[in-house]
Amino acid sequence: MQNRVIGRFGADDRDAGRPLGAGGERAFGAQRGSQMNEISNWSDAEGLKRSAATRSKTWAWVVGPAALALAALLWVGFSYREGGQAAAVPTPPATVTVSTPLLREVDTRIGFLGQFSPVDRVELRAQVGGTLTEIHFKDGQIVHKGDLLFVIDPRPYEIKLAEATAQLRTASSRFALANSELIRAQALKRSNFGTAEAVDQRMSEQLAAQAAIDDAKAQIRDAQLDIEYCHITAPFTGRIGARLVSIGSLIAGSRAATSPTTLLTTLVSLDPIYLDFDMSESDYLTFSRQRARLSGAVADEVAICLSDENRYARLGSLDFVDNALDRSSGTIHARATVPNPDFFLVPGEFARIRLAVVPPAPALMLPDSAVMLDQSQQMVMTVSPNGTVVPKPVEIGDLRGGLRVIRSGLAPGDRVIIDGLMHAIPGTKVAPQDGTIRYDAATDGQG
């Protein structure tokens, strides 16, 4: 056991057989101490190696990022210096498109919002009472003047007509008898066989018979009129509304409207049609002053544009201006008559109205995109002869042919920037190129 322990610690072979004693124990202790020192020295060397490796890794973690940061700073500085050198190179002037304003004659117009209304509108009511037996239209269809719409049972009025006819026959018979008796009485009086009183009596009977005939004829006409009112027809051409009664309904009617009557339906005319609108006091004054300078139909002509249209393609005629301003709204009512042969326009629709108040005069025009809003005023950018951008405030009008009317602030020879406004900085140099402004007559009246 001891030999194995000694061998474990690396004892020499010559000591393996030496007996253990005091000297042997000392020798063994010394040998063991020497081996422990060797182990300790080996451990210290290994620790030193590990410490050196750890320090190397630590320095690598510290020095590596620092070197990268330093390289990044150097690269940024170099890039900044290179960028500064590049920015120092002068850039060429920006290219813009310029054109002189388009000169064209335009008139001054006032715009309004109006609403269509029918020229004729009627509520169809029964003038005789009875049971409704026939309906001859579909709701909402176009009907023409004289078309049959409703039929009320005419039999009670046919009976009344027959009675009046019988009364006429009776009265006619009495009149014939009275006429014969009058002739005989007059003959007897001439031969002195009759009296004057008898002649007067027979004459009175003849007049009464004539009155009975007249009354019977009136009863016949009254019965015939009732039968005619049993057949309700369209009083004019237009669009009929929804029926408010059904077949079999008991209709209340009165020709004199002395009692409540049954409303059957409504009918409105469509051709022509009214377009009603209101003018403010200032617009009315402008219109009144300028209208006197115009002559002929031009003074009353209005252009109309529907809500889903972008052109004033329809024309009408101003035919009515009210005689007083509305005190509550400060407006005056006006009306134009518009042809509507295809019945496309219907009452209640809204439309924009353009009314010319000043005759055509020369005006400068620019694309609407060339006009910019600068706080509270409109501006356009012009190019001076030396290529410098110069802003000019202008007063604008309405749109005509896709172009904006310039009322003041611009000269006919000014070169206005119409494209490339993002490069047009006041006071800077630009490279102008000539462009063209085109008037689109197909879109005249927009805006």
C-alpha positions as CSV (number, residue, x, y, z in Angstrom):
1,M,0.0,0.0,0.0
2,Q,2.8,2.4,0.8
3,N,4.6,1.5,-2.4
4,R,1.6,2.3,-4.4
5,V,1.2,5.6,-2.6
6,I,4.9,6.4,-3.3
7,G,4.6,5.4,-6.9
8,R,1.7,7.6,-7.3
9,F,3.8,10.6,-6.3
10,G,6.6,9.5,-8.7
11,A,9.2,7.9,-6.3
12,D,12.4,6.4,-7.8
13,D,12.7,2.6,-8.3
14,R,15.7,2.4,-6.0
15,D,13.7,3.6,-3.1
16,A,10.9,1.2,-3.6
17,G,12.5,-1.5,-1.5
18,R,13.8,0.7,1.3
19,P,12.2,-0.2,4.6
20,L,10.2,2.4,6.3
21,G,11.7,3.9,9.4
22,A,12.5,7.2,10.8
23,G,14.9,8.0,8.0
24,G,12.5,6.5,5.5
25,E,9.7,8.5,6.8
26,R,11.8,11.7,6.5
27,A,12.9,10.7,3.1
28,F,9.3,10.0,2.1
29,G,8.2,13.3,3.5
30,A,10.9,15.2,1.7
31,Q,10.1,13.4,-1.5
32,R,6.5,14.1,-1.1
33,G,7.2,17.8,-0.3
34,S,9.2,18.0,-3.5
35,Q,6.4,16.5,-5.5
36,M,3.9,18.9,-3.9
37,N,6.1,21.8,-4.8
38,E,6.2,20.6,-8.4
39,I,2.5,20.3,-8.5
40,S,2.1,23.8,-7.0
41,N,4.6,25.2,-9.5
42,W,2.7,23.5,-12.3
43,S,-0.6,24.9,-11.0
44,D,0.9,28.4,-10.8
45,A,2.2,28.2,-14.3
46,E,-1.2,27.1,-15.6
47,G,-2.8,30.0,-13.6
48,L,-0.4,32.4,-15.2
49,K,-1.2,31.1,-18.6
50,R,-5.0,31.4,-18.0
51,S,-4.6,35.0,-16.6
52,A,-2.6,36.0,-19.7
53,A,-5.3,34.6,-22.0
54,T,-8.0,36.3,-20.0
55,R,-6.2,39.7,-20.2
56,S,-5.7,39.2,-23.9
57,K,-9.4,38.6,-24.4
58,T,-10.3,41.6,-22.3
59,W,-8.0,43.9,-24.3
60,A,-9.5,42.5,-27.4
61,W,-13.0,43.4,-26.3
62,V,-11.9,46.9,-25.2
63,V,-9.5,47.7,-28.0
64,G,-11.7,46.3,-30.9
65,P,-14.8,48.6,-30.5
66,A,-12.5,51.6,-29.8
67,A,-10.7,50.9,-33.1
68,L,-14.0,50.6,-34.9
69,A,-15.3,53.8,-33.4
70,L,-12.1,55.6,-34.4
71,A,-12.4,54.3,-37.9
72,A,-16.0,55.4,-38.1
73,L,-15.1,58.9,-37.0
74,L,-12.4,59.1,-39.5
75,W,-14.8,57.9,-42.3
76,V,-17.5,60.4,-41.3
77,G,-14.9,63.2,-41.2
78,F,-13.6,62.2,-44.6
79,S,-17.2,61.9,-46.0
80,Y,-18.1,65.3,-44.6
81,R,-15.0,66.9,-46.1
82,E,-15.8,65.3,-49.4
83,G,-19.5,66.4,-49.2
84,G,-18.4,69.9,-48.4
85,Q,-16.2,69.9,-51.4
86,A,-19.1,68.5,-53.5
87,A,-21.6,71.2,-52.2
88,A,-19.1,73.8,-53.0
89,V,-19.6,73.0,-56.7
90,P,-22.3,75.4,-58.1
91,T,-25.6,73.8,-59.4
92,P,-27.2,74.8,-62.7
93,P,-30.4,76.9,-62.6
94,A,-33.7,74.9,-62.4
95,T,-35.7,74.6,-65.7
96,V,-39.2,76.1,-65.7
97,T,-41.9,76.6,-68.4
98,V,-43.1,80.1,-69.0
99,S,-45.6,81.8,-71.2
100,T,-47.3,85.2,-71.7
101,P,-51.0,85.4,-70.6
102,L,-53.6,84.4,-73.1
103,L,-55.6,87.4,-74.3
104,R,-59.3,86.7,-75.0
105,E,-62.6,88.5,-74.8
106,V,-64.8,87.3,-72.0
107,D,-68.0,88.7,-70.5
108,T,-68.8,89.3,-66.8
109,R,-71.2,86.8,-65.4
110,I,-73.1,86.3,-62.1
111,G,-73.8,82.8,-60.8
112,F,-76.9,81.7,-58.9
113,L,-78.4,78.5,-57.6
114,G,-82.0,77.8,-58.8
115,Q,-84.7,75.2,-58.6
116,F,-87.0,74.0,-61.3
117,S,-90.8,74.3,-60.9
118,P,-93.7,73.5,-63.2
119,V,-95.4,76.1,-65.3
120,D,-98.8,74.4,-64.6
121,R,-99.6,72.2,-61.7
122,V,-103.1,70.9,-60.9
123,E,-104.7,68.8,-58.2
124,L,-107.2,66.5,-59.9
125,R,-110.4,66.3,-57.8
126,A,-113.8,64.9,-58.6
127,Q,-116.6,67.3,-59.4
128,V,-119.3,64.6,-59.1
129,G,-119.7,61.9,-56.5
130,G,-120.0,58.2,-57.0
131,T,-118.0,55.0,-57.2
132,L,-114.7,54.9,-59.1
133,T,-114.9,52.3,-61.8
134,E,-111.8,52.8,-64.1
135,I,-108.2,54.1,-63.9
136,H,-106.5,54.6,-67.2
137,F,-102.9,55.4,-66.4
138,K,-99.8,54.2,-64.6
139,D,-98.3,56.2,-61.8
140,G,-95.6,58.6,-62.9
141,Q,-96.2,58.3,-66.7
142,I,-96.4,61.1,-69.2
143,V,-100.0,61.9,-70.2
144,H,-101.2,64.2,-73.0
145,K,-104.0,66.7,-73.0
146,G,-107.4,65.0,-73.3
147,D,-106.2,61.5,-72.2
148,L,-108.8,59.7,-70.1
149,L,-107.6,59.2,-66.5
150,F,-110.5,58.2,-64.2
151,V,-114.1,57.1,-64.7
152,I,-116.8,57.5,-62.0
153,D,-119.9,55.4,-62.4
154,P,-122.2,57.5,-64.6
155,R,-125.4,55.6,-64.3
156,P,-127.0,57.8,-61.7
157,Y,-126.4,60.8,-63.9
158,E,-127.7,59.0,-67.0
159,I,-130.9,58.4,-65.1
160,K,-131.0,62.1,-64.3
161,L,-130.5,62.9,-68.0
162,A,-133.4,60.6,-68.9
163,E,-135.7,62.4,-66.4
164,A,-134.7,65.8,-67.8
165,T,-135.4,64.5,-71.3
166,A,-138.9,63.3,-70.3
167,Q,-139.6,66.7,-68.7
168,L,-138.6,68.4,-72.0
169,R,-141.0,66.2,-73.9
170,T,-143.8,67.1,-71.5
171,A,-143.1,70.7,-71.6
172,S,-143.0,70.6,-75.4
173,S,-146.4,69.0,-75.5
174,R,-147.9,71.6,-73.2
175,F,-146.3,74.3,-75.3
176,A,-147.9,72.9,-78.4
177,L,-151.3,72.7,-76.7
178,A,-151.0,76.2,-75.4
179,N,-150.0,77.5,-78.8
180,S,-153.1,75.9,-80.4
181,E,-155.4,77.3,-77.8
182,L,-153.9,80.7,-78.2
183,I,-154.5,80.7,-81.9
184,R,-158.2,79.6,-81.5
185,A,-158.8,82.3,-78.8
186,Q,-157.4,85.0,-81.1
187,A,-159.6,83.8,-83.9
188,L,-162.8,83.8,-81.7
189,K,-161.9,87.3,-80.6
190,R,-161.6,88.5,-84.1
191,S,-165.1,87.1,-84.9
192,N,-166.5,88.6,-81.7
193,F,-167.1,85.1,-80.2
194,G,-164.3,85.3,-77.7
195,T,-163.0,87.7,-75.1
196,A,-159.7,89.4,-74.6
197,E,-159.4,87.7,-71.3
198,A,-159.4,84.3,-72.9
199,V,-156.7,85.4,-75.3
200,D,-154.5,86.7,-72.4
201,Q,-155.0,83.4,-70.5
202,R,-154.0,81.3,-73.5
203,M,-150.9,83.5,-74.0
204,S,-149.9,83.1,-70.4
205,E,-150.2,79.3,-70.7
206,Q,-148.1,79.4,-73.8
207,L,-145.3,81.4,-72.0
208,A,-145.4,79.0,-69.1
209,A,-145.1,76.0,-71.4
210,Q,-142.1,77.7,-73.0
211,A,-140.5,78.3,-69.6
212,A,-141.0,74.6,-68.8
213,I,-139.2,73.7,-72.0
214,D,-136.3,76.0,-71.1
215,D,-136.1,74.4,-67.7
216,A,-136.1,70.9,-69.1
217,K,-133.3,71.8,-71.5
218,A,-131.3,73.2,-68.6
219,Q,-131.8,70.0,-66.6
220,I,-130.6,68.0,-69.7
221,R,-127.5,70.1,-69.9
222,D,-126.8,69.7,-66.2
223,A,-127.2,66.0,-66.4
224,Q,-125.0,65.9,-69.5
225,L,-122.3,67.9,-67.6
226,D,-122.4,65.5,-64.7
227,I,-122.0,62.6,-67.1
228,E,-119.0,64.4,-68.7
229,Y,-117.4,65.0,-65.2
230,C,-117.7,61.3,-64.6
231,H,-114.9,60.9,-67.2
232,I,-111.8,62.8,-65.8
233,T,-109.3,63.7,-68.5
234,A,-105.8,65.4,-68.5
235,P,-106.2,69.2,-68.8
236,F,-102.7,69.5,-70.3
237,T,-99.6,67.4,-71.2
238,G,-97.3,66.5,-68.3
239,R,-96.3,63.9,-65.8
240,I,-98.9,62.5,-63.6
241,G,-98.3,61.6,-60.0
242,A,-99.3,58.6,-57.9
243,R,-103.0,57.8,-57.8
244,L,-104.5,58.4,-54.3
245,V,-107.6,56.3,-54.8
246,S,-108.4,52.8,-56.0
247,I,-111.1,51.2,-58.1
248,G,-114.3,50.8,-56.0
249,S,-113.5,53.9,-53.8
250,L,-116.5,56.1,-53.0
251,I,-115.6,59.5,-54.4
252,A,-116.9,62.8,-53.0
253,G,-117.3,65.5,-55.6
254,S,-118.7,69.0,-55.9
255,R,-118.6,71.3,-58.9
256,A,-118.9,74.4,-56.8
257,A,-116.4,73.0,-54.2
258,T,-118.9,73.8,-51.4
259,S,-118.0,70.6,-49.7
260,P,-114.8,68.5,-49.2
261,T,-113.9,66.7,-52.4
262,T,-111.7,63.7,-53.0
263,L,-108.1,64.3,-54.3
264,L,-107.4,61.8,-57.0
265,T,-103.9,62.7,-58.1
266,T,-101.6,65.6,-59.2
267,L,-100.4,66.6,-62.7
268,V,-97.5,68.9,-63.5
269,S,-96.4,70.3,-66.9
270,L,-92.8,69.8,-68.1
271,D,-92.3,71.7,-71.3
272,P,-91.5,74.4,-70.8
273,I,-90.4,74.5,-67.2
274,Y,-89.6,77.3,-64.8
275,L,-86.2,77.9,-63.1
276,D,-86.6,80.0,-59.9
277,F,-83.7,81.7,-58.2
278,D,-83.1,84.7,-55.9
279,M,-80.7,87.6,-56.4
280,S,-79.0,89.5,-53.6
281,E,-79.4,93.2,-53.5
282,S,-75.9,93.9,-54.8
283,D,-76.3,91.4,-57.6
284,Y,-79.6,92.9,-58.5
285,L,-78.1,96.4,-58.7
286,T,-75.3,95.2,-60.9
287,F,-77.7,93.3,-63.1
288,S,-80.1,96.3,-63.4
289,R,-77.3,98.8,-64.2
290,Q,-75.7,96.6,-66.8
291,R,-78.9,95.2,-68.3
292,A,-79.8,98.6,-69.7
293,R,-76.5,98.5,-71.8
294,L,-77.3,95.2,-73.4
295,S,-79.9,94.9,-76.1
296,G,-82.1,92.1,-77.6
297,A,-82.3,88.6,-76.3
298,V,-78.8,88.7,-74.9
299,A,-80.1,90.7,-71.9
300,D,-82.5,88.0,-70.9
301,E,-80.4,84.9,-71.8
302,V,-79.3,82.6,-69.0
303,A,-77.0,79.5,-69.2
304,I,-77.9,76.5,-67.1
305,C,-75.8,73.7,-65.7
306,L,-77.2,70.7,-63.8
307,S,-75.7,69.4,-60.6
308,D,-73.9,66.5,-62.3
309,E,-72.7,68.5,-65.3
310,N,-69.6,70.6,-65.8
311,R,-70.8,72.6,-68.8
312,Y,-73.5,75.3,-69.1
313,A,-75.0,73.6,-72.1
314,R,-78.7,74.5,-71.5
315,L,-80.1,77.9,-72.3
316,G,-83.2,79.7,-70.9
317,S,-84.8,83.1,-71.0
318,L,-85.2,85.4,-68.0
319,D,-88.9,86.3,-68.1
320,F,-89.7,87.5,-64.6
321,V,-88.1,89.6,-61.9
322,D,-90.3,90.4,-58.8
323,N,-91.4,93.9,-58.0
324,A,-90.0,94.1,-54.5
325,L,-87.1,92.8,-52.4
326,D,-87.8,90.4,-49.6
327,R,-87.2,92.4,-46.4
328,S,-86.3,89.4,-44.3
329,S,-83.7,87.9,-46.7
330,G,-82.6,90.9,-48.7
331,T,-83.2,89.1,-52.0
332,I,-85.4,89.5,-55.0
333,H,-87.1,86.6,-56.7
334,A,-86.4,86.0,-60.4
335,R,-87.5,83.3,-62.9
336,A,-86.3,81.9,-66.2
337,T,-88.2,79.7,-68.6
338,V,-86.3,76.7,-70.0
339,P,-87.4,74.5,-72.9
340,N,-87.7,70.9,-72.0
341,P,-88.9,68.9,-75.1
342,D,-87.5,65.6,-73.9
343,F,-89.1,66.0,-70.4
344,F,-85.6,65.4,-68.8
345,L,-85.9,68.2,-66.4
346,V,-88.4,67.7,-63.5
347,P,-89.7,70.1,-60.9
348,G,-87.7,70.2,-57.7
349,E,-84.3,69.7,-59.3
350,F,-81.5,72.2,-58.6
351,A,-79.3,73.8,-61.2
352,R,-76.6,76.5,-61.4
353,I,-77.4,79.6,-63.4
354,R,-75.0,81.9,-65.2
355,L,-76.3,85.3,-66.0
356,A,-74.3,87.7,-68.2
357,V,-74.3,91.3,-66.9
358,V,-71.4,92.9,-68.8
359,P,-70.6,92.6,-72.5
360,P,-67.5,90.8,-73.6
361,A,-64.2,92.6,-73.1
362,P,-60.5,91.7,-73.5
363,A,-59.1,89.8,-70.4
364,L,-55.8,88.0,-69.5
365,M,-56.1,84.3,-68.8
366,L,-53.7,81.8,-67.1
367,P,-53.9,78.1,-66.1
368,D,-55.4,77.9,-62.7
369,S,-52.4,75.9,-61.5
370,A,-50.2,78.9,-62.1
371,V,-52.0,81.0,-59.5
372,M,-50.9,80.5,-55.9
373,L,-52.4,81.6,-52.6
374,D,-50.1,83.7,-50.5
375,Q,-51.8,84.3,-47.2
376,S,-54.7,86.6,-48.1
377,Q,-53.8,87.4,-51.7
378,Q,-53.3,85.5,-55.0
379,M,-49.8,85.4,-56.5
380,V,-48.2,84.4,-59.8
381,M,-44.5,83.8,-60.4
382,T,-42.9,85.7,-63.3
383,V,-39.4,85.6,-64.8
384,S,-37.5,88.8,-65.4
385,P,-35.3,89.4,-68.5
386,N,-32.2,88.3,-66.5
387,G,-33.8,85.0,-65.5
388,T,-34.8,86.0,-61.9
389,V,-38.0,84.8,-60.4
390,V,-40.3,87.8,-59.5
391,P,-43.7,87.3,-57.7
392,K,-46.6,89.5,-58.6
393,P,-49.9,89.8,-56.7
394,V,-53.0,89.5,-58.9
395,E,-56.8,89.8,-58.7
396,I,-58.5,86.8,-60.2
397,G,-61.9,86.1,-61.8
398,D,-63.8,83.0,-62.6
399,L,-62.8,80.0,-64.8
400,R,-63.3,80.2,-68.5
401,G,-62.4,77.4,-70.8
402,G,-60.3,75.7,-68.2
403,L,-58.3,79.0,-67.5
404,R,-58.4,81.5,-64.7
405,V,-59.3,85.1,-65.6
406,I,-56.8,87.6,-64.3
407,R,-58.5,90.9,-63.7
408,S,-55.6,93.0,-62.6
409,G,-51.9,92.9,-61.5
410,L,-50.5,91.4,-64.7
411,A,-49.2,92.9,-68.0
412,P,-49.8,91.2,-71.4
413,G,-46.0,90.9,-71.9
414,D,-45.2,89.3,-68.5
415,R,-43.6,85.8,-68.7
416,V,-45.5,83.7,-66.2
417,I,-44.3,80.4,-64.9
418,I,-46.9,77.8,-65.8
419,D,-44.9,74.7,-65.0
420,G,-42.2,73.9,-62.5
421,L,-43.4,76.2,-59.7
422,M,-41.7,74.0,-57.1
423,H,-38.4,75.4,-58.3
424,A,-39.6,79.0,-58.5
425,I,-38.1,80.6,-55.4
426,P,-38.4,84.4,-55.5
427,G,-35.0,86.0,-56.2
428,T,-33.3,82.9,-57.6
429,K,-32.2,82.3,-61.2
430,V,-34.1,79.8,-63.4
431,A,-33.7,78.5,-66.9
432,P,-37.0,79.4,-68.7
433,Q,-38.5,77.4,-71.5
434,D,-41.3,78.7,-73.7
435,G,-44.7,77.0,-73.3
436,T,-48.3,77.4,-74.7
437,I,-51.6,78.2,-72.9
438,R,-54.6,76.7,-74.6
439,Y,-58.3,77.7,-74.3
440,D,-60.7,74.7,-74.0
441,A,-64.0,75.9,-75.4
442,A,-65.6,72.5,-74.4
443,T,-65.2,73.3,-70.7
444,D,-66.3,76.9,-70.9
445,G,-68.3,77.9,-67.9
446,Q,-66.7,75.7,-65.2
447,G,-66.2,77.0,-61.8
